[in-house]
Amino acid sequence: MATDGNGLLYVATLLGIQVCDSEGRVVAIINRPEQAGPELGPISGVAFGGTDHQYLYVVVGNEVFRRHLVRKPPQP
């Protein structure tokens, strides 16, 4: 699991990465990386990185995948 600056929770599940709001409602599902075939197994970890935490890193098996996210800045 990982949280972003807007308070959204990113959870690795069998469906992909479920994005939940502060109330726990699923507001989006990010598909697992296309390059991560089923033989690699499920998503085992997520984390943010990059200058403004604009990249979501996903661990599947022995592989790490990176996805650029376009997100609104945190609300004051």
Summary of the structure (lengths in Angstrom):
residues: 76
radius of gyration: 12.4
end to end distance: 23.4
largest distance: 43.1
contacts: 177
relative contact order: 0.24
helix: 4%
strand: 47%
